[in-house]
Amino acid sequence: MNLNQLYYFVTLAETEHYLRAAEILSITQPSLSHAVAKLEEELGTKLFEKKGRNVVLTKYGKVFLEYATESLQSLEVGIKKTKAMTGKNSGVIDLAYIYTLGLEFVPGLVRSFLKDNPQLNVEFRFTVGNTQDIIRGLKEEKYDVAFCSRREEEKQILFEPVVEEKLVVVVSKEHPLAVKEHISLEETESYPQIFFTKSSGLRPTIEKMFEMTGIVPKIAYEIEEDSAMAGLAAQNFGIAVMPEVPVLKYLDVKILDITNPVIERYIYMAQIKGQYQPPVLKKFMKYVQNHQLKK
């Protein structure tokens, strides 16, 4: 059974006339008769019976018509949705990003893209998570593109740096270190630390920073999300090395610049190497690549 046979069957059922159905389908009447006969042979029953010069559905043909029509309608919906998602000027982009980008960076970027491209009809679907989960989602084709940390071991992922992210030390305003404006990580050795979980893409970078200073941090708490980390620091549960995210402006914390070690931390645009990119996705990624983005 193939798709043409279903179209032929439904058209013949609607017209009840072989010649008219063949004209609608732009095929010869013998070709239509042969296709219907093959379909009846496969189903093991008669779908049509003669009634004068016309044909009408048998009892079994009526049953099959219901399901054939439903299947073709469902297929048409799928075709329309697929075309809408991958059209030249319309489509859907599944975008994933890490927590630190959720307040300003991604919303601002997408808004600018849509404003600068009013001719496009693009629907964005957003997902927030940690780098580990995001990369897994890319591999499973849940997301078209992502903004996250780089993982050196992920050889099938293409990582392109798009923005530098400043790392700072965040402390409660009641903390002894709050009198400072800048700090070396060596000065944090005696204080309990709030760390990102091991699933965070930022964790290896922060661990590397402490290794460079030759000290072992006293990890008191581990947390996945940056806003929660900042909240714990504000309540003096510990100090935190974290990105200078916008939420810090609204919390009762002191932000200290790190003077040693100084390390570059980038956010990357990530995608599966060689994966098909619909036109609107290409336009969005090109937009990101061509703009000097600052977080």
N, C-alpha and C positions, 0 to 999 in steps of 0.2 A: 504494500500500500504506500502510495506517495502523495505528496501535497496536491499535485495536479488532479489526481483522481478524486480527491475530496472536493476541489473546486468544481470539477465537471459534474459530480454527483449533485451537489447543492444547486448548481445552475439548472440542471435538467429537472430537478424536483420543483424548482420555482416556475419554470416555463412549461413543463409537462409536454415538451415537444422537442424531438431530437434536432430538427433542422434549425429552429430558432435558437436553441441552446448552443449549437455549433457555431452559428453566426456571432452570437454574443462572445463566445470564447475564442473566436478567430481560428477555428480548426475545422477540419472536414467532418462530415457526419459519420463516415466509417471510423475515423479516429476516435470520436466520442463513443460510438457503439462498442468499439473494442475496449476502451478504457473502463467503461461501465461493466462490461462482461467480465473483465479481469478482476474488478472489485467484487463483483458478486461471487466469482469463483473463490476468491480469497476468504470472503465472509461465509461462504457455504450456504447462501440463501439468495432468493430473488428479491431485488429491491424495487423493481418496477414491473407493472403489468399493463398490457395494451387496453386502451379504452377508446374505441373508434380510431381516429387518426392520431390520437394523443397517447401518452403514457401517464399512469398515475402510480403513486407509491403504494407498495404492499404494506401490510401490517408491520413487517420487519423493516421496511424502508423508512416508515415513519419514525420508528424507534431510533434507527441509525441517523436520520436527519437531525434529530434533536442534538445528538452528541457531535456530529460533524459540524453543524452550525456553531455550536458553542466553542468548539476547538478553533475554527477559523476566526471567529470574533476575538477570541483570546489572543490568537496569533497576530491579528491586525493591531490590537492594543499594544502588544509587545513590539511590533515593528515601529509604530508611531512613537512609543516611548524611547526606543533605542535611537531613532533618528533625532528625536528632540534632545537627547542626552549628548549626541555626538555630532550635531549639526555644525555648519560653518560659523554661525553667529549665535548659537544657542547650545545649552548643555548643562550638565551637572558636574560639579567638581567636589569630590570628597577630600576634604582637607583636614589633616591631623596636626596637632602642635602641642608642645610641652606647656606645662602650667605657667611658666614665667612669661609667656607671650600672650596670655589670654586677656589681660586688662586693656592694653593699648596697642601693642605691635600688630597682631593679626587683625583685630577689628579695623584699625586704621589703614592697614595695607589693603585689605579687601575693599573697604569703602573707597579708597583712592583709585583702585583699579576699576571699579564699577563707574565711578564718576568720570574717569578719563576715557571710558569706553561705553558711552551711552547707547551705541548701536548694538551692543551685545545683550542677550537675554540669558544670563547665567544664574543658576541656583547653586549656592555653596552649602554643603553639609559639613558641619564642624564636629570634630572629636578632640577632646583634650585628654592627655595621658602622659605617662613617662616614656622616655626614649625606648626602653626595652619593648613595651607594649606597642608603641607606634611602629617600630621596625617590623615586629611580628605581623601587624596589620597590613603593612606595605607588601610583605611577602605573600600574604593571603589575599591580596588585591582588594582589601576593604577600603583602602585609601589610594587616591591617585597621586598625591604629593604630600609631603610633610615637612614641618620645621622642627628640628630636634638636634640633639648632640650627635657627634660623629662617633661611630664604632669602627675601629680599624679592622676588626675581624670580619666585618660584613662586606665581603668582596662583591656581592651581587647588587649592592646598593651604591648609587652614585650620590656623593655628598658634595654640595657646592656651598661655600661660605657666603652668607648673605648679610650678616650683621655681627658686630663685635659686642659682647656682653661684659660689662664691667662687674668684677667681683669685689665685694666689700666685707668688712666685719660689722655685724649688727649686734648691738648690746642694748640692754635696758638703760634708760636715762638715770636709773639709780645704781647702775653697775660702776665699780671702781674705774673701769676703763673709759667711762663716758666723759671723763675730763679731757680726753685726747681727741685730736682731729684726724690723725693718721696713726698707723700702727704696723709693726713688723709681726709676723705670725709667731715669732719666738716669744713675744710678750703675752701670748695667749696660753702658753703651756700649762699654767697652773689652774686654769679655769675650765669648768665642764663645758662641753661642746654639744650643740645640736647639729646633727649631720643628716644629709640626705640618705635615703635608703640605698642599698646596693643596686637596685633596679634603675636608679636614676642615672642618666647619662652624664650628669655633672659630678657624680661621686668620684670617678677616677681622677678628674682634674683637681679636685680639692685634696684628695689623698696625695697626689703628686706634689702639690704645693707644700704640704707638711713634710713630705720626704725631702724636699729641697732645703728645708730649714733644719732638718735633722732632729725633729721632735715628733713625739707620738701624741696625738690629741686624746684628751679624755672624753670619750664619747658617752654622753649621758642619755641622749635620746636620738632616735632615728625617725625621720618623717619624710613623706614622699612629696608633699606639695609646699611650695615656697611661701604662700600666704600663712599656712599653718605654722611653718617654721618661724616666720617673723612674729606671729602672735605669741609663740612660746618664748622667744627672745624678749619681747616686750614685757612679759610677766616674770622675767628674770629666772627662767628655767635653765638658762645657759646662754652662751654666746654662739653666733652662727656666722660661718663664712658662706655667703650666698650672693646671687646676682642682685644688683641694685634695681629692684623691681618697683613699679609705680606705687604699689600698696604701702611701701615703707613711708611714704609721705603722710599717710593717714594714721600711723601708729606712733605710740609713745616710745620711740627708740632713737638711739644715736647711731649714725652711720659713720664708720671710720674707713678712710682710704687705706689700702694695703701698700706699704712701701717696699716690703720684702717678704716673699719673692714677688716680682712683677711677672705675670704670666698672661698671655693672650687667650681669651676664651671666645669662641665663635659659635653662633647658631648657624646651622646648615639647612639648606633645602635638600630634601632627600627624595629619591625616586628609584624604582627598580630599573636597572640597566636594560635597555632594549625594549622596554614595555611600550605598547601602543599608546599614543597620546592623541586624543581627539583635538580638533582645531582650537576650541576655547581653552583647553588645558595648556596647549602650546603657547597661546597668547598670554595667559596668566603667568606662566613660568618665564617667558621672555620679558614680561613686564618687571618681574622680580629681579631678573638678571641685569636689566638695563637701568635700574634705579639705584642710586646711592641710598641705601636704607639705613636709618639710624633708629635704634630702639630707645 
